Amino acid sequence: MDYIAVLLPPIVVGLLFWFAMKSIFNADKSERQAEARAHAEAETRAKGQDSGTPGS
């Protein structure tokens, strides 16, 4: 029983750390995907405007 009392706190802290890091990495991945989507959309819009200008 003493082993459980000794090992439980580091295991719980390790799990909390793991969940925190997992959520941070997932948020970073989602942000990178959204930024890439926005960049591609802006690039597509810019190319559409360039081809439609008179005198080009």
N, C-alpha and C positions, 0 to 999 in steps of 0.2 A: 504493500500500500504506500510505503514511503517513496517508492520509485515513481508512482503516478503523480504524487504531489510535487516531486522534483522535476519530472519531465513535462508535465502538462503546460506550465506557463511558457516555456520556450516554443513548444509546438503550436500553441495558440497564437503567440506573437509571430511565428514564422508563417502561419496560415493567413493572418491579417496582412502581413507584408506581401505575401504572394497575391492575394486578392487585390490589394492596392496597386501593385505593379501591373497586374493583368489589366485592370481598368484603365490605368494610365496609357499603356501600350495600345489598347483598343481605341481609346479616344484619339490618340495620335494617328493611328491608322485611318480612322474615319475622317479626321481633319485633312490628312494628306490626300485622301480620295476626293473629298469635296473640293479641295484647292485645285487638284488636277482637272476635275470636271469643269470648274469655273474658268480655269485657264484655257482649256480646250474650247469652251463655249465663246469666250472673248476672242480667241484667235479666229474661230470660224466667223464670228460677226465682223471682225476687222477685215478678213479676206473678202467677205461679201460686200462691204462698203468700198473697198479698193477697186473691185472689178466693175462696180456700177457707176464710177465717176466718169463724166464726159471728158474727152480730150486725152484719155490715157492711151 
